[in-house]
Amino acid sequence: MQRSERHRTIVQSVSSGAVLTVGALCALTGASPITVRRDLAELAEHGSVRRVRGGVTRADARGTLMPFSVRFEADRERKDALAALVAGLVADGESLVLDNGTTCYAVARRLAGRPLTALALSLHAAAALATRPGVRTVVPGGPVETDTLAFTGGAALAAIADVSCDVAVIGTCAALPGAGLTSTTYEDAQVKRACLRAARRRVLVTTADKLTRTSTFRFGAVGDLTHLVTTDDAGADVLAPFRAEGVQVHLAAAPPPRAPA
């Protein structure tokens, strides 16, 4: 089992609040005790699990995300398929602002080497864009979040406000049509709202499951978008409100997400 799969399996196995021992996790993952202990140290440092006497349990904070690398690798095929569609909506020579998150990171990897100008809102995306000559990559100043390496705060908002670009590529935590486009944090919602104002074409890229749920902080409405790029398992009833608002819908055929080990 690969490291990212082990981490995902460990976090999911304790999500109910159960306490699992190192021995139990060795049996679950097929890894050695040394490897499992190293995994637990990394996950605990990130805040994804909590070490307790005799083993490990879920983190104290509900809704704690798995590490960025685990979330990216866990659904990589679907994100790569979405990224390929988004890349087709961006023409050579155009400018764009690229949101943070694992799906937008996949978009950055796909756009690397293209003759573009990009304001990248995470160091993950910036590094991917700058790996090859082609993209003129710009990053805002200000604080950077741990693990996600996303730019937040006033400096990021000011940088986006100074941009008038062709395309904004935005990810989201949830986008239930009746509730609007939402995020789990106020700071992230502010950044995404600024992205919507900064571009002539506004592309939301997300897997279909996020179109059926909502989160706390609203940053826009379905009608604020010009394009939706999602997976082909989205139901017609879910997509209808987007089409009714004139949003162009693009569906990516991709393999289903990997089931937990």
C-alpha positions in Angstrom: 0.0 0.0 0.0 1.4 3.4 -1.0 2.1 6.1 1.6 -0.9 8.3 0.6 -3.2 5.3 0.7 -1.9 4.3 4.1 -2.5 7.8 5.5 -6.0 7.9 4.0 -6.8 4.5 5.4 -5.5 5.4 8.9 -7.5 8.7 9.0 -10.7 7.0 7.8 -10.3 4.1 10.2 -10.3 6.3 13.3 -13.0 8.8 12.0 -15.6 7.3 14.3 -13.5 8.0 17.4 -12.2 4.5 17.8 -8.8 4.0 19.2 -6.6 1.7 17.1 -3.3 0.2 18.1 -0.1 0.2 16.0 -0.6 -3.6 15.7 -4.2 -3.2 14.4 -3.0 -0.6 11.9 -0.2 -2.9 10.7 -2.8 -5.6 10.0 -5.0 -3.0 8.3 -2.4 -1.5 6.0 0.1 -4.4 5.7 2.9 -2.1 6.7 5.6 -2.7 9.4 5.4 -1.2 12.9 8.2 1.2 12.0 6.4 2.4 8.9 3.1 2.8 10.8 4.7 4.7 13.6 6.3 7.1 11.1 2.9 7.5 9.4 1.2 8.3 12.7 3.9 10.9 13.6 3.3 12.6 10.3 -0.4 12.6 10.6 -0.4 13.8 14.2 2.0 16.6 13.3 -0.5 17.7 10.6 -3.4 17.4 13.0 -5.2 14.7 11.1 -5.1 12.2 14.0 -4.4 12.3 17.7 -1.9 10.0 19.5 -3.2 8.5 22.7 -2.0 5.9 25.1 -2.0 2.6 23.4 -2.7 3.9 19.9 -4.3 6.6 17.8 -7.7 8.2 17.4 -9.3 10.9 15.4 -8.2 14.5 15.8 -10.0 16.7 18.4 -11.2 19.1 15.7 -14.1 17.8 13.6 -13.7 18.1 9.9 -9.9 18.2 9.9 -8.7 17.7 6.4 -6.3 14.9 5.4 -2.9 16.2 4.3 -2.8 17.9 0.9 -0.7 15.1 -0.7 -3.1 12.4 0.5 -6.2 14.2 -0.9 -4.5 14.8 -4.2 -3.3 11.2 -4.7 -6.5 9.6 -3.4 -8.5 10.9 -6.4 -5.8 11.7 -8.8 -7.3 10.2 -12.0 -10.5 12.2 -11.7 -8.6 15.4 -10.9 -6.3 14.9 -13.9 -9.4 14.3 -16.2 -11.0 17.6 -14.9 -7.7 19.4 -15.3 -7.4 18.3 -19.0 -10.9 19.9 -19.7 -10.0 23.1 -17.9 -6.8 23.4 -19.8 -8.8 23.2 -23.0 -10.7 26.3 -21.9 -7.6 28.4 -21.6 -6.0 29.7 -24.8 -2.3 30.4 -25.3 -1.4 34.0 -24.5 -4.2 34.4 -22.0 -4.0 35.5 -18.3 -5.6 33.6 -15.4 -5.9 33.5 -11.7 -5.6 30.0 -10.3 -7.3 29.1 -7.0 -5.8 26.9 -4.3 -6.7 23.3 -3.6 -5.8 19.9 -5.0 -7.9 20.1 -8.2 -6.5 23.5 -9.1 -3.1 22.0 -8.4 -3.9 19.3 -11.0 -4.8 22.2 -13.4 -1.5 23.9 -12.8 0.4 20.7 -13.6 -1.6 20.5 -16.9 -0.9 24.1 -17.8 2.8 24.0 -17.1 4.9 24.9 -20.2 2.1 26.9 -21.9 2.6 30.6 -22.9 0.4 32.1 -20.2 0.4 34.6 -17.4 -0.9 33.2 -14.1 -1.5 34.6 -10.6 -1.2 31.4 -8.5 -3.0 31.4 -5.1 -0.9 28.6 -3.6 2.7 27.7 -3.6 1.8 24.2 -4.8 0.2 25.6 -8.0 3.0 28.2 -8.4 5.7 25.5 -8.2 3.9 23.3 -10.7 3.5 26.1 -13.2 7.1 27.2 -12.9 8.6 23.7 -13.4 8.9 24.4 -17.1 9.5 27.5 -19.2 6.3 29.0 -20.5 4.0 30.3 -17.8 4.8 33.7 -16.4 4.0 32.9 -12.8 3.1 35.5 -10.2 2.3 35.0 -6.5 0.7 37.3 -4.0 2.4 38.2 -0.7 1.1 37.7 2.8 0.7 34.6 5.0 0.7 31.0 3.6 -1.4 28.2 5.2 0.4 25.2 6.5 0.2 22.1 4.2 -2.2 23.6 1.6 0.4 26.4 1.0 -2.6 28.7 0.1 -2.2 32.5 0.2 -4.8 34.1 2.5 -5.5 37.5 4.0 -5.3 41.1 2.8 -2.2 40.8 0.6 -3.8 38.0 -1.4 -7.1 40.0 -1.8 -5.1 43.1 -2.8 -3.2 41.1 -5.4 -6.4 39.7 -6.9 -8.0 43.1 -6.9 -5.2 44.4 -9.1 -5.8 41.8 -11.7 -8.1 42.0 -14.8 -7.6 38.6 -16.4 -9.2 36.4 -19.0 -10.0 33.4 -16.8 -10.4 32.6 -13.2 -10.2 28.9 -12.3 -11.9 28.3 -9.0 -12.2 25.2 -6.8 -14.9 24.8 -4.1 -15.8 22.8 -1.0 -19.4 22.7 -2.0 -21.7 24.1 -4.7 -25.3 23.0 -4.1 -27.2 25.2 -6.6 -29.9 26.4 -4.2 -27.3 27.4 -1.5 -24.7 28.9 -3.8 -21.0 28.4 -4.0 -19.6 27.9 -0.5 -16.4 27.3 1.4 -15.5 26.0 4.9 -13.6 29.1 6.0 -14.3 32.8 5.8 -10.8 33.6 4.5 -11.0 31.2 1.6 -14.5 32.5 0.7 -13.1 36.0 0.5 -10.4 34.9 -1.8 -12.8 33.0 -4.1 -15.2 36.0 -4.2 -12.3 38.2 -5.3 -11.5 35.7 -8.0 -15.0 35.9 -9.4 -14.6 39.7 -9.7 -11.2 39.5 -11.4 -12.0 37.6 -14.6 -14.1 37.7 -17.7 -14.6 33.9 -17.8 -15.1 32.2 -14.5 -14.6 28.4 -14.4 -15.6 26.3 -11.4 -13.9 22.9 -11.4 -15.1 20.3 -9.0 -16.1 16.7 -8.7 -19.8 15.9 -8.9 -20.2 15.0 -5.2 -19.5 18.6 -4.2 -22.5 19.8 -6.2 -24.9 18.1 -3.8 -23.7 19.6 -0.5 -23.2 23.0 1.1 -20.8 24.6 3.5 -20.7 27.6 5.8 -19.3 30.6 4.0 -20.9 31.7 0.7 -18.8 33.4 -1.9 -21.0 33.4 -5.0 -24.0 32.2 -6.9 -24.4 29.7 -9.7 -25.0 32.7 -12.1 -21.6 34.2 -11.2 -20.0 31.4 -13.3 -19.5 31.1 -17.0 -18.3 27.5 -17.0 -18.7 24.4 -14.8 -16.2 21.6 -15.2 -17.3 18.5 -13.3 -17.3 14.7 -13.6 -19.8 12.8 -15.7 -21.5 11.2 -12.7 -23.3 14.5 -11.9 -27.1 14.0 -12.2 -29.1 15.9 -14.8 -31.2 17.4 -12.0 -28.0 18.8 -10.3 -26.7 20.3 -13.6 -30.1 21.8 -14.7 -29.8 24.9 -12.4 -26.3 25.7 -13.9 -27.6 25.4 -17.4 -30.6 27.5 -16.6 -28.3 30.3 -15.6 -26.4 30.1 -18.9 -23.4 28.3 -17.4 -21.6 26.1 -20.0 -21.2 22.6 -18.5 -18.3 20.4 -19.4 -18.2 16.8 -18.2 -15.1 14.7 -17.7 -15.2 11.0 -18.0 -13.0 9.5 -15.3 -12.7 6.3 -13.3 -14.5 6.2 -10.0 -12.6 7.3 -6.9 -10.6 4.5 -5.2 -12.4 2.8 -2.4 -10.9 2.8 1.1 -8.5 -0.1 1.6 
